[in-house]
Amino acid sequence: MKAPAWLFLCLVVATSAAAQPKPATEASTPAQSQAQQMQAHPQPQELKVTEYSLPPDKLAKAEALYQTRTVLYLFGMVFGIVVLCILLQLRVAPAFRDLAERISKNSFLQTLIFVPLLTLLIAIISLPIDIYEQHISRAYGLSVQGWTSWAGDWLKAEGVSLVILVPVVFGLFQVIRKSPQRWWFYFWLLTLPFLVLLIFVAPVILDPLFNKFEPLENKQPLLVSEIEKVTHRGGLSIPRDRMFEMEASEKVTTYNAYVTGIGATKRVVVWDNTSRDLTVPETLFVFGHEMGHYVLNHVYKGLAFFAAMMLAGFWLGRRIVLALLARWGASWHIRGINDLAALPVLMLALSLLSLVGEPIGNAFSRHIEHQADIYGLEVTHGLFPNNRQVAASSFQKLGEKSYDYPTPNPLLVFWSYSHPSISDRIRFALHYDPWNSPSGPKYVGIKY
């Protein structure tokens, strides 16, 4: 069970993409290697993607992986809530609180003792699930990360969580003690600049803790030149020093790219496997998609959406916590909402609310991902032949590499998918043709 997302919004660390490099008989510079790749793929091959499909052997694996992940997802929804209920029944939090109070009378030091004890206990209880998920990824070839490296990332993630959670929890209970009635609103106001700060520092402080990043120009200068054709088409100049390649191939074998940061740290990141295994046109479409996130200010819109969800969560969470404490607070040995031992009750309330909030958040995410797909199609239109087929091919490769199941349950997609299904994305890409309609393109207005 993970701590509620509002406590560490920017701890989502990108880890992805890998395919082992082909052995070379002689040394070559990055520019030479890329020149060879671009000569090998001067334009898209004869692509015949008409829908998302998998060969029988991969389809069997995709179905098995889909079923396993669905069970894990449903189990995880219940597991976190059950763990918190058991901890409350066993009065673990009051025991940690009493220990902290015996050691120090200072409220910050008490928090510094209480929070690591509680969060690490929950993390250790959840560790078998995390290990099993990594085992599944390795078994299906989605991860090539060794267990020592994985354990190191797990420990780093827990350490980063504690560095963030301790001051956040301390601030939360200080606000609760000063304003028992309106703490939910005042704390929400305080979290807004904190969340912006996290988004700002994530690319330069948090992400490098888990992956290696290099300027894309240093690794693939010719690709950067091709990318600049895409940015020019969109009427945008993304500085070269804001384009990065992430060395994800040391850990995983899937493809991806993303936009992260805010203000001076805003950047586009392409995973090394993406540009290595996809053709140049396919890579340019993937970049065009991420450029859509960049141009359409999805980071800012996501922050605003998340802030609104968080405000509603705090408002409802306070009422749920008060109701739970009124009913069971005495038997749990919790003195009130201003008691540190009430933290698991707040976590329980937010976990219950997340059951409702998750499909809402995922619907928003799917919406902006669809917008980015549209932008990617429009900004690459005319740069290379049949960009719709190129987009479909890139999605096909993405789905095939990740063993995405072609026909997921619509309810599961609605509830848990942060992106449209691969099948839907391919179907849309193949049929999107605004250049032959009166309305024209939606985002990139010039008709080519």
Buried (B, 14 or more C-beta within 10 A) or exposed (E): BBBBBBBBBBBEBBBBBBBEEEEEEEEEEBBEBBBEBBEEBEEBEEBEBEEBBBEEEBBEBBBBBBEBBBEBEEEBBEBBBEBBBEBBEEBBBBEBBBEBBEEEEEBEBBBBBBBBBBBEBBBEBBEEBBBEBBEBBBEBBBBBBEEEEBBBBBEBBBEBBBEBBBBBBBBBBBBBBEEEEEBBBBBBEBBBEBBBEBBBBBBBEBBEEBBEBBBBBEBBBBBBEBBBEBBEBBEEEBEBEBBBBBBBBBBBBBBBBBBBBBEEBBBBBBBBBBBBBBBBBBBBBBBBBBBBBBBBBBBBBBBEBBBEBBBBBBEBBBEBBBEBBEEBBEEBBBBEBBBBBBBBBBBBBBBBBBEEBBBEBBEBBBBBBBBBBBBBBBBBBEBBEEBBBBBBBBBBBBBBBBBBBBEBEEEBBEBBBEBBBBBBBBBBBBEBEBEEEEEEBEBBEEEE
